[in-house]
Amino acid sequence: MISRLYNEILENKQRILVSTAELKNQLFAMVKEKLDTKWITYLPPTNIPSKNILAIDGGMWSKETRSGVVFIVDAEAVLYDGRNIKRVDDKVLIDAFRPGNHAKERISLVMQLMELQLAIKNGDKADLILLDGSLAKKIGRHKVTEKISDVDDVFTVDDIISLKERESEEKMHKLLVAENHYAISLLIEKYREKLLFISKNSKSSDIFGQPYSDVVVLELFTQGIGYTQPIEKTIEDKYVVSKKASRIMSNLKFYTSLVRLDKDGRILKFDFFERGKLLEFINTLAAISVRGYPYPLLEVHKDVRISRDDVKRVMRLLGFKPKQEEWWPSQFL
């Protein structure tokens, strides 16, 4: 079977290459006019004064068994002073949920909440706060018929109140969303001007309106450091679950720009609240980017990533048996 596949590749290689080149040329013809107006080539000034940058990221791992979903989440905050990285705070949690009932999504919400808690707690140490991921994704699109206030008055940066709800996992899910929204609103209220959400991947096609994402278009047809004109967006109240968070975030404006920080780097998406801060953000981060990605976020990402070796050690500590047969589904172990 595999030899037949290789033969097919060799026989069709030229046709495939020609076809992809034609598609690229067709796409360029459709976006060229907008590229000239939407993409702004930029050369950051040299000798930019360094700033204290707080970078926060989280990691997660889960294993579904017949009786439940065991998971680990962690989050860390590092502070970069222009020369050195300092680990200033971290969180880790291991727990188990019953399978189903949005278990994987709840795990993701727990990790995100831990990141937000670290940002709220340590944001006063920095001139700029970097959070991995987009603002829109962190808010999500959770429609509810009635706002929730259960966690608003008991929120703390040291605990996750929602996890105490064990009777109804459906209710726990709603509370986790509300607690995340309340944490985001506190973060905005305290540190709005210095908040920057950075996404490595974006499927949005708001700028060019093509079947390909805007990021793909820019990575194909632009070079060097630059950015797109910020697009104004609104946090829609119907997706804000927490009652108190709604008062802060309802219909709040924020801005999105696609940015390249290094001539050979990838396109990143920036979400921020002060339109006039974009060039300041680019100037600061372009000077400390590693292959187009902010160095502090790269460092914290390496710390929170749960490796394969970590997983093996955790499995041994929890008493899970290693897989004996590669073909056997892991949930039956």
Sequence and secondary structure as in RCSB ss.txt:
>XXXX:A:sequence
MISRLYNEILENKQRILVSTAELKNQLFAMVKEKLDTKWITYLPPTNIPSKNILAIDGGMWSKETRSGVVFIVDA
EAVLYDGRNIKRVDDKVLIDAFRPGNHAKERISLVMQLMELQLAIKNGDKADLILLDGSLAKKIGRHKVTEKISD
VDDVFTVDDIISLKERESEEKMHKLLVAENHYAISLLIEKYREKLLFISKNSKSSDIFGQPYSDVVVLELFTQGI
GYTQPIEKTIEDKYVVSKKASRIMSNLKFYTSLVRLDKDGRILKFDFFERGKLLEFINTLAAISVRGYPYPLLEV
HKDVRISRDDVKRVMRLLGFKPKQEEWWPSQFL
>XXXX:A:secstr
 HHHHHHHHHHHHHHHHHHHHHHHHHHHHHHHHHHHHHEEE    SS     EEEEEEEEEEEE SS EEEEEEE
EEEEE SS EEEEEEEEEEEEE SSTTHHHHHHHHHHHHHHHHHHHHGGG SEEEEES HHHHH     SS B T
TTTT  SS  GGGG  S HHHHHHHHHHHHHHHHHHHHHHHGGGEEEEES     TTT SSS HHHHHHHH  SS
EEE  EEEE  GGG  BHHHHHHHTT EEEEEEEE STT   EEEEES GGGHHHHHHHHHTTEETTEEHHHHHH
HHHH   HHHHHHHHHHHT    SSTTS GGG 
